[in-house]
Amino acid sequence: MQRIKYSMNTKYGFSILEVLLAIFALGILGVSLMKSISALKAQNYKIQHFLVTNASLFETQLFINRHLGSIKPESIIIAPNNISWEQYDKLFIDTDKSEYMDFSLNTTKANLTLQNDNLYFNNAILLHNVKSMQFVREEINSHDILSYRICSINMCIADSILIEKVRQKMPTIKTGI
């Protein structure tokens, strides 16, 4: 009887030891899993921070390119930390006479200014933490090119825009022949 009782105590002892071993193993797995999850969260935060700060820089580049794409070449005025120009409102619009296109040469003034580490477009803030802005206009192989470089704290964007002259439609001369 004593032997059976001793064997039952040993059996329960091994069961408790197995449970403790399982809890210990789960604890080790849980700690390593929590470390992995916290590392992923930190990495996700860094990626999000990078995208937020740099996406606004690239969105600004797209915005500037869109506005400089319809620029009137004679109107460009480049000064330190400032560029102003006139841009065509509507270059390609449908006409009432079902012609392919009609050139409307109405323009709107635009201004891009760097002031107190902020970039302003027509006095509305466009981008924060801008450290430098440079615009250069040059002629290469008879092409008029406007290049720019805008730098924030840790990254720069640069692009070049081909400035095309808009040709007006020549008037037709009716002859009595």
C-alpha positions in Angstrom: 0.0 0.0 0.0 2.8 2.3 0.9 4.4 1.5 -2.5 1.2 2.4 -4.4 0.9 5.7 -2.4 4.6 6.5 -3.1 4.0 5.8 -6.8 1.0 8.1 -6.9 2.9 10.9 -5.2 5.7 10.4 -7.7 3.2 10.4 -10.5 1.7 13.7 -9.3 5.1 15.1 -8.8 6.1 14.4 -12.4 2.8 15.9 -13.6 3.5 19.1 -11.7 7.0 19.1 -13.1 5.7 18.7 -16.6 3.2 21.5 -16.2 6.0 23.8 -14.8 8.3 22.8 -17.7 5.5 23.6 -20.2 4.8 27.0 -18.5 8.6 27.7 -18.6 8.8 26.8 -22.4 5.7 28.9 -23.1 7.2 31.8 -21.2 10.4 31.6 -23.2 8.4 31.5 -26.5 6.2 34.3 -25.3 9.1 36.6 -24.3 10.8 36.0 -27.7 7.5 36.6 -29.5 6.9 39.8 -27.6 10.4 41.0 -28.4 9.8 40.3 -32.1 6.5 42.1 -32.0 8.0 45.1 -30.4 10.8 45.2 -32.9 8.3 45.0 -35.7 6.3 47.9 -34.1 9.5 50.0 -33.9 10.3 49.2 -37.5 6.8 50.0 -38.6 7.0 53.4 -36.8 10.3 54.2 -38.5 8.9 53.3 -41.9 5.8 55.4 -41.2 7.9 58.3 -40.1 10.1 58.1 -43.2 7.0 57.9 -45.5 5.3 60.8 -43.8 8.3 63.1 -43.9 9.5 62.1 -47.4 6.1 61.6 -49.1 5.2 65.2 -48.5 8.5 66.1 -50.2 7.7 64.0 -53.2 4.1 65.3 -53.3 5.6 68.8 -53.3 7.8 67.8 -56.3 4.7 66.6 -58.2 2.8 69.8 -57.3 5.6 72.0 -58.5 6.1 70.0 -61.7 2.4 70.3 -62.5 2.5 74.1 -62.1 5.7 74.6 -63.9 4.5 72.4 -66.8 2.3 75.2 -68.2 4.7 78.1 -67.5 4.9 81.2 -69.7 8.6 81.4 -70.6 8.9 85.2 -70.7 7.4 85.6 -67.2 10.0 83.7 -65.1 11.7 85.7 -62.4 14.3 83.9 -60.3 15.5 85.5 -57.1 17.2 84.0 -54.0 14.7 81.9 -52.2 11.9 83.0 -54.6 10.6 82.3 -58.1 7.6 83.8 -59.7 6.0 83.1 -63.0 2.8 83.2 -65.0 1.2 80.0 -66.0 -1.4 79.4 -68.7 -4.9 78.6 -67.3 -6.2 76.4 -70.1 -4.0 75.4 -73.0 -6.1 72.6 -74.4 -9.9 73.0 -74.2 -12.7 71.8 -76.4 -14.3 74.3 -78.6 -17.9 74.9 -79.7 -17.0 74.4 -83.3 -15.7 70.9 -82.7 -12.2 71.8 -83.5 -9.4 69.6 -82.1 -8.2 72.2 -79.6 -8.3 75.9 -78.9 -5.5 77.8 -77.2 -6.6 80.1 -74.4 -3.7 82.2 -73.6 -5.0 83.6 -70.3 -2.4 83.4 -67.5 -2.4 83.3 -63.7 0.5 84.6 -61.6 2.2 82.1 -59.3 4.9 82.5 -56.7 7.1 80.0 -54.8 8.9 81.4 -51.7 11.2 79.9 -49.1 10.8 81.8 -45.8 11.6 80.7 -42.2 12.3 77.1 -43.3 8.8 76.9 -44.8 8.0 76.7 -48.5 5.0 78.9 -49.6 3.1 78.7 -52.9 1.1 81.9 -53.5 1.3 82.7 -49.7 -0.1 79.3 -48.7 2.2 76.9 -46.9 3.3 74.0 -49.1 6.0 72.3 -47.0 7.7 72.5 -43.6 11.4 72.1 -42.7 12.8 73.2 -46.0 16.5 74.1 -45.7 17.3 75.3 -49.2 15.7 76.0 -52.6 17.5 76.7 -55.8 16.2 77.4 -59.3 18.4 77.6 -62.4 17.3 78.4 -65.9 19.6 77.4 -68.7 19.6 76.7 -72.4 21.0 73.4 -73.6 21.0 72.5 -77.2 18.5 75.3 -78.0 16.1 73.9 -75.3 15.0 76.1 -72.5 15.3 74.2 -69.2 14.3 75.2 -65.7 16.1 73.0 -63.0 15.4 73.1 -59.3 16.6 71.5 -56.1 14.7 71.7 -52.8 16.3 70.2 -49.7 14.6 69.3 -46.4 16.5 68.3 -43.2 17.5 64.9 -44.5 16.6 64.6 -48.1 16.6 66.6 -51.4 14.5 66.5 -54.5 15.7 67.8 -57.8 14.1 67.9 -61.2 14.3 69.7 -64.6 11.4 71.0 -66.6 11.5 71.6 -70.3 10.0 75.0 -71.0 8.1 75.0 -74.2 6.9 78.1 -76.0 3.2 78.2 -76.9 2.7 79.0 -80.6 -0.3 81.0 -81.4 -2.5 79.9 -84.4 -1.6 81.9 -87.4 -4.5 83.9 -88.9 -5.7 82.6 -92.3 -5.6 85.1 -95.1 -8.5 84.8 -97.5 -7.6 85.6 -101.1 -10.1 86.3 -103.9 -8.4 83.8 -106.2 
